[in-house]
Amino acid sequence: MYSVNPRQGGDGSILFGGWAPRQHELLEYVAQDPRRQTDDGLTDFEPVTEAVREFGTNGFQWYVFS
């Protein structure tokens, strides 16, 4: 299950997220071996923001506020 949600507050942000049934089984599998784990911490969101803006603008003709 995946979701796309506009944030409350009207700043134009959109939250993308998801959850998969049986997610706990995947997490248990990954936890069994450190080689299966990845640090996906993100400190610079601007490349993601720009990619979503480009995708929305070109793919869906979204109007993007600056």
VMD Tcl script that draws the C-alpha trace (Angstrom):
set ca {
  {0.00 0.00 0.00}
  {1.44 3.35 -1.00}
  {0.18 6.83 -0.29}
  {0.67 10.38 -1.46}
  {-0.55 13.02 0.97}
  {-0.45 16.79 0.87}
  {0.84 18.24 4.13}
  {-1.43 20.30 6.31}
  {-0.43 23.94 6.40}
  {-0.53 24.74 2.73}
  {3.22 24.98 2.11}
  {2.89 22.88 -1.04}
  {4.74 19.85 0.36}
  {3.60 16.34 -0.45}
  {4.45 13.27 1.62}
  {5.13 9.99 -0.15}
  {5.01 6.79 1.85}
  {4.10 3.20 1.87}
  {3.69 0.02 3.79}
  {3.68 -3.53 2.60}
  {1.78 -6.43 4.14}
  {4.24 -8.77 5.85}
  {6.75 -5.90 6.20}
  {7.72 -7.34 9.59}
  {9.03 -10.48 7.89}
  {11.31 -8.41 5.67}
  {12.58 -6.45 8.67}
  {13.31 -9.70 10.55}
  {15.18 -11.08 7.53}
  {17.29 -7.93 7.22}
  {18.05 -7.88 10.95}
  {19.52 -11.41 10.81}
  {22.60 -10.30 8.84}
  {24.32 -6.88 9.02}
  {25.31 -7.20 5.34}
  {21.61 -6.88 4.45}
  {21.30 -3.55 6.23}
  {21.69 -0.15 4.59}
  {21.90 3.26 6.20}
  {19.37 5.22 4.19}
  {19.52 8.35 6.32}
  {18.98 11.41 4.21}
  {20.27 14.83 5.20}
  {19.79 16.72 1.92}
  {16.22 16.51 0.64}
  {16.65 19.02 -2.19}
  {17.59 16.41 -4.87}
  {14.48 14.41 -3.93}
  {12.34 17.55 -3.96}
  {13.63 18.53 -7.38}
  {13.07 15.04 -8.78}
  {9.45 15.04 -7.58}
  {8.88 18.55 -8.99}
  {10.28 17.50 -12.35}
  {8.27 14.27 -12.39}
  {5.05 16.04 -11.43}
  {5.56 18.92 -13.83}
  {6.58 16.82 -16.83}
  {4.54 13.71 -16.12}
  {1.34 15.20 -14.74}
  {1.49 18.86 -15.75}
  {1.49 19.95 -12.09}
  {1.83 23.64 -11.47}
  {4.82 24.09 -9.16}
  {4.94 27.03 -6.81}
  {8.42 28.50 -6.36}
}
mol new
graphics top color blue
foreach p $ca { graphics top sphere $p radius 0.5 }
foreach p [lrange $ca 0 end-1] q [lrange $ca 1 end] { graphics top cylinder $p $q radius 0.2 }
display resetview
